[in-house]
Amino acid sequence: MSWARAIIHLDMDAFYASVEQRDQPALKGKPVIVGGHPQRGVVLAASYEVRPFGVRSAMPMGRALKLAPKAIVVPPRFDAYVDASEAVFRIFERYTPLIEPLSLDEAFLDVTASQTLFGDPVALAARIRREIHDELALPASAGIAEVKFVAKIASDSGKPNGQFVVAPGTAKAFLAPLPVGRLWGVGPKTEEQLVRLGLRTIGDVAARELEWLTRTLGPSGQHFWELANAIDARVVVPDREAKSIGAQDTFEEDLQGDEALSPHLHGQALRVGRRLRKAHLKARVVQLTVKYDDFQSLTRRRRLEVPTDDGQVLYREARALLTRVDLGRKVRLTGVSAQELVGQNEQLGLFAAPAPERSDKLNAVLDRISEKFGTKAVVTADLVKADAFSLRDGFYAEEKQARAKAEQAKPKDAVRVVRDEDA
């Protein structure tokens, strides 16, 4: 069967937890939670063995541990997840250049043109999943459909470690019995409103007159009607067509000050640089995003004299932007993004100087090393130091070791000083 349009949504199953179970065989088949501090943190990933207890991603850790008190809690290792993600995306690239990343662990692939070389998209999805399993020892699920919205829902139906196909011409019937809350853009309040209107399923929305929906719901009415009728004209947008490329991290514990934040900015800038070079793009603008512990977010931007794809240049600019924010406050998230992207071969202006040849050669070598041996094969000194401060159980590893040594050195009758973080 030939598809006029074929979209695959690939989603790694319980990605962080699956990486931990792969790298630590003793965790295989065990209820694993990847998460942070038991009082303040949230569940970053929950293995399928712990999900029957009701544990889900983004759930507060305190609640998760009440539901599954015997679960094994593993602190996150973001470098390991980035390495695994890049390896997964290299497999995607074997079959199509039209890849739209949604996060580290999921993406849309447009394989319409790939049918000529690789055949049926259903068999191709199975092939990609098999290669991910054989080469990386990780499970993945896939949804195959004619449009992005349906492919995304189909991959959920294929979980875990399976795939679900919505054949051409069957998408509307596939969607009809699903609850209206599955429509993109329908949150809890909107779902309540739709149910009050008698629209309980996606099929109910599809059956109503478009004019009535737009009159009742405004512009959202047409959006919901189109999705309910499997109308989704959005194309898969690969990185090289994106308006920006960025990387951000939410810290397990709030950080404060330039010394604590700078290594994270460095790692984020290097990741953005790699992605820019991979997409054959350069950035004219660097943006820094900071989110404080009270969830207030701010951004600072800086225009470059010469567009760049060099992570070190991006880092220097991000560091300069960091001086323009309040470093006395606690920070829960930072991000670095490259904006106003141009092609590497695009005319940059009559007097624009080319990027230094030495840095281009160095970056090319580092990219090859990272692709073969992982992103941690060669790292800068500040990132090595940052790794030594990996968080576990709410404390820095080095701080915990120092405290343990101090406790051992105390007389047995010494009075223990209780700090807020100990309570």
C-alpha positions in Angstrom: 0.0 0.0 0.0 1.4 3.4 -1.0 0.8 6.3 1.3 0.3 9.8 -0.3 1.7 11.2 3.0 3.4 9.1 5.8 4.2 10.5 9.2 5.9 8.4 11.9 5.9 9.6 15.5 8.7 7.8 17.4 8.6 8.0 21.2 11.1 6.3 23.5 9.4 4.4 26.3 10.1 5.7 29.9 13.3 7.1 28.4 15.3 8.1 31.4 14.3 5.0 33.3 15.0 2.8 30.4 18.5 4.2 30.1 19.1 3.6 33.8 17.9 0.0 33.5 20.1 -0.6 30.5 23.2 0.9 32.2 22.5 -0.8 35.6 21.4 -4.4 34.9 20.4 -4.8 38.6 17.5 -2.4 37.9 16.1 -4.5 35.0 12.5 -5.4 35.7 12.4 -3.4 38.9 10.1 -0.4 39.8 12.4 2.5 39.0 11.8 6.2 39.5 14.2 8.8 38.1 13.7 11.8 40.2 14.9 14.4 42.6 14.6 15.4 46.2 11.9 13.3 47.9 10.2 16.4 49.3 10.7 19.0 46.6 11.5 17.1 43.4 9.3 15.7 40.7 9.3 12.4 38.9 11.3 12.8 35.7 10.6 9.2 34.5 8.8 6.2 35.8 9.6 2.7 34.6 6.6 0.5 33.4 7.1 -1.7 36.5 6.2 1.2 38.8 3.3 2.6 36.8 0.7 0.1 38.1 1.1 1.8 41.4 -0.1 5.1 39.8 3.3 6.7 39.5 3.6 9.0 36.5 6.1 11.6 35.1 5.8 15.1 36.6 4.2 13.8 39.7 5.6 15.2 43.0 8.2 12.8 44.4 6.5 12.8 47.8 3.3 11.5 46.4 5.1 9.0 44.1 6.9 7.5 47.1 3.7 7.2 49.1 2.1 5.3 46.2 5.2 3.1 45.7 7.3 3.1 48.9 9.5 0.2 47.6 10.4 1.9 44.3 14.0 2.4 43.6 14.8 6.1 43.2 17.7 6.9 40.8 19.1 10.4 40.5 19.1 11.8 36.9 22.2 11.6 34.6 21.4 14.1 31.9 24.6 13.5 30.0 23.7 9.8 29.6 20.3 10.7 28.3 21.7 13.3 25.8 24.2 10.7 24.5 21.4 8.1 24.1 19.2 10.7 22.4 21.8 11.7 19.9 22.4 8.0 19.1 18.6 7.5 18.5 18.5 10.5 16.2 21.4 9.2 14.2 19.3 6.2 13.5 16.4 8.4 12.4 18.7 10.2 10.0 19.5 7.0 8.1 15.9 7.0 6.7 14.9 10.7 6.3 16.2 14.2 6.6 12.7 15.4 7.7 12.9 15.0 11.4 11.2 17.3 13.9 12.5 16.8 17.4 9.9 17.4 20.1 12.2 16.6 23.0 15.2 14.3 23.8 13.0 11.2 23.4 10.5 11.8 20.7 10.2 13.2 17.2 8.1 13.3 14.1 9.6 11.7 10.9 8.1 12.5 7.5 8.9 9.3 5.5 6.7 10.0 2.5 9.6 10.3 0.1 11.5 7.5 1.9 9.0 4.9 0.5 10.9 4.8 -2.8 14.1 3.6 -1.0 12.8 1.8 2.1 9.3 0.7 1.2 6.2 0.6 3.4 6.2 3.1 6.3 4.8 0.5 8.7 7.7 -1.9 8.0 10.1 1.1 8.1 8.8 2.1 11.6 9.4 -1.5 12.8 12.9 -1.4 11.2 13.8 1.8 13.1 12.5 0.4 16.4 14.5 -2.8 15.8 17.7 -0.9 15.2 17.2 1.2 18.3 16.7 -2.0 20.3 19.6 -4.0 18.7 22.1 -1.1 18.8 21.1 0.8 21.9 19.2 -1.7 23.9 16.3 0.7 24.4 12.6 0.3 23.8 10.7 2.6 21.5 7.1 2.9 20.3 5.8 4.3 17.0 2.6 5.6 15.5 2.1 5.7 11.8 -0.5 7.9 10.1 -1.1 10.4 7.4 -1.0 13.5 9.7 1.0 14.5 12.8 -1.9 14.7 15.3 -3.1 11.2 14.5 0.5 9.8 14.5 1.1 11.1 18.0 -2.1 9.5 19.4 -1.3 6.3 17.5 2.2 6.0 19.2 0.4 6.3 22.6 -1.8 3.4 21.5 1.3 1.3 20.6 3.0 1.6 24.0 4.9 0.1 25.5 7.5 -1.1 23.0 5.1 -1.5 20.1 3.6 0.4 17.2 0.1 1.3 16.0 -0.9 2.1 12.4 -3.8 4.2 11.3 -4.1 3.3 7.6 -5.0 5.9 5.0 -8.7 6.9 5.1 -9.3 5.4 8.6 -8.1 8.3 10.8 -11.5 9.8 11.5 -12.9 6.5 12.5 -9.9 5.9 14.7 -10.3 9.2 16.5 -14.1 9.1 16.9 -14.5 7.0 20.1 -11.6 8.8 22.0 -12.4 11.2 24.8 -12.5 14.9 23.7 -9.6 15.6 26.1 -7.3 13.9 23.6 -7.6 16.8 21.2 -4.5 19.1 21.2 -5.3 22.3 23.0 -8.1 20.8 25.2 -7.1 21.2 28.9 -9.2 20.3 31.9 -11.3 23.5 31.8 -12.0 23.3 28.1 -12.9 19.6 28.4 -15.5 20.5 31.1 -16.9 23.2 28.8 -17.1 20.8 25.8 -18.7 18.0 27.9 -21.4 20.6 29.1 -22.1 21.2 25.4 -22.6 17.5 24.9 -19.3 16.9 23.2 -17.8 13.9 25.1 -15.9 12.2 22.3 -13.8 13.4 19.4 -16.5 11.9 17.1 -19.1 14.2 18.8 -16.9 17.3 17.8 -16.5 16.0 14.2 -20.2 15.5 13.8 -21.1 19.1 14.8 -21.5 21.9 12.3 -18.3 24.0 11.9 -20.4 27.2 12.0 -21.9 26.2 15.3 -18.5 25.3 16.9 -16.9 28.6 15.8 -19.9 30.6 17.0 -19.9 28.8 20.4 -16.1 28.4 20.9 -14.6 31.1 18.8 -11.4 30.4 16.7 -10.8 27.3 18.8 -13.9 25.8 17.4 -12.4 25.5 13.9 -9.2 24.1 15.3 -11.0 21.4 17.3 -13.3 20.5 14.3 -10.3 20.1 11.9 -8.4 17.8 14.3 -11.6 15.8 15.0 -11.9 15.3 11.3 -8.2 14.3 11.0 -7.4 17.5 9.2 -3.9 18.5 10.1 -1.9 20.3 7.4 1.2 21.0 9.5 4.4 19.7 8.0 7.3 18.1 9.8 9.8 20.9 10.5 13.4 19.8 10.8 16.0 21.8 12.7 17.4 23.4 9.6 14.0 25.1 9.0 13.5 26.0 12.7 13.4 29.6 13.9 15.6 28.7 16.9 17.6 25.9 18.4 18.0 25.7 22.1 18.9 23.6 25.2 17.7 24.0 28.7 17.8 22.2 32.0 15.7 22.2 35.1 17.9 21.7 38.1 17.2 19.0 40.7 18.1 21.6 43.4 18.0 25.4 43.0 21.3 26.9 42.1 22.7 30.4 43.0 25.5 32.5 41.7 27.7 32.7 38.7 30.0 29.8 39.7 27.2 27.3 40.1 25.3 28.4 36.9 28.1 28.9 34.4 29.0 25.2 33.9 25.4 24.5 33.0 25.3 27.4 30.5 28.5 26.0 29.1 27.1 22.5 28.5 23.9 24.0 27.0 25.8 26.2 24.7 28.0 23.3 23.5 24.8 21.2 22.8 23.3 24.1 20.8 26.5 24.5 18.8 26.5 20.8 17.9 22.9 21.0 16.8 23.6 24.1 14.7 26.5 22.4 12.9 24.5 19.3 12.4 21.7 21.4 10.8 24.2 23.5 8.8 23.0 26.6 10.5 24.5 29.6 12.2 22.9 32.0 14.7 22.8 35.8 14.6 21.3 36.1 18.1 22.0 34.3 21.4 19.3 34.2 24.1 19.6 33.3 27.7 16.6 32.1 29.7 16.5 32.1 33.5 13.7 30.8 35.7 13.8 31.6 39.4 12.6 29.4 42.3 9.3 31.4 42.4 8.8 30.4 38.7 9.4 34.0 37.4 11.1 33.7 34.0 13.2 36.3 32.1 15.2 36.4 28.9 18.2 38.4 27.8 19.3 38.6 24.1 22.5 39.6 22.4 23.0 40.1 18.6 26.3 38.9 17.2 28.5 40.8 14.8 29.2 37.6 12.9 26.8 34.6 12.9 28.2 31.5 14.6 27.8 27.8 15.2 30.6 27.6 17.7 29.5 26.5 21.2 32.3 28.3 22.9 31.2 31.6 21.3 27.7 31.0 22.3 28.9 30.3 25.9 30.9 33.5 26.1 27.8 35.5 25.0 25.6 33.6 27.4 28.0 34.4 30.3 27.9 38.0 29.3 24.1 37.9 29.4 24.2 36.2 32.8 25.7 39.4 34.3 22.5 41.2 33.4 20.3 39.1 35.7 20.0 38.9 39.5 22.4 36.2 40.6 21.5 36.7 44.2 18.2 34.8 43.7 17.9 31.0 43.5 17.5 29.6 40.0 15.7 26.4 39.0 16.2 26.5 35.2 18.6 28.0 32.6 18.5 27.8 28.9 20.6 28.9 25.9 19.1 29.3 22.5 20.4 30.3 19.1 18.0 32.5 17.1 17.7 34.3 13.7 19.3 31.3 12.0 21.0 31.5 8.6 22.5 28.8 6.4 26.3 28.2 6.8 26.8 29.1 3.1 24.4 32.1 3.1 25.9 35.5 2.2 26.5 37.1 5.6 27.2 40.6 4.4 29.9 42.3 2.4 32.3 42.9 5.3 31.4 39.9 7.5 34.5 37.9 8.5 34.4 34.1 8.2 34.5 32.0 11.3 38.1 31.3 12.4 39.4 28.3 10.5 41.0 26.8 13.6 37.8 26.7 15.5 35.9 25.2 12.5 38.5 22.4 12.3 38.4 21.8 16.1 34.6 21.7 16.2 34.6 19.2 13.3 37.0 16.9 15.2 35.0 17.2 18.4 31.8 16.4 16.6 33.3 13.2 15.2 34.6 12.2 18.6 31.2 12.9 20.2 29.4 10.9 17.5 31.7 7.9 18.0 32.4 8.0 21.7 29.6 10.1 23.3 29.4 13.7 24.4 31.5 13.1 27.5 34.6 11.8 25.7 36.1 15.3 25.6 34.8 17.9 28.0 36.1 21.2 29.4 37.5 21.4 32.9 34.5 23.3 34.3 32.1 20.6 33.1 34.2 17.9 34.7 34.0 19.9 38.0 30.3 20.2 37.5 29.9 16.5 37.2 31.6 16.0 40.5 28.8 18.0 42.0 26.0 15.7 40.7 23.0 15.9 42.9 21.7 12.9 44.8 19.1 12.9 47.6 19.0 16.7 47.6 22.7 17.3 48.4 25.8 17.7 46.4 27.9 14.5 46.3 31.0 16.3 47.5 29.1 18.0 50.3 27.7 14.7 51.4 31.2 13.1 51.5 32.5 16.1 53.5 29.7 15.8 56.0 30.2 12.1 56.4 33.9 12.6 57.2 33.0 15.3 59.7 30.5 13.0 61.4 33.1 10.3 61.7 35.6 12.7 63.2 33.1 13.9 65.9 33.1 12.4 69.5 30.2 10.1 70.0 28.6 12.5 72.4 28.9 15.5 70.1 25.8 17.5 69.6 24.4 17.3 66.0 23.6 20.6 64.4 20.3 20.3 62.5 20.1 22.5 59.4 16.9 23.3 57.4 17.9 21.0 54.6 18.5 18.1 57.1 15.1 18.4 58.6 
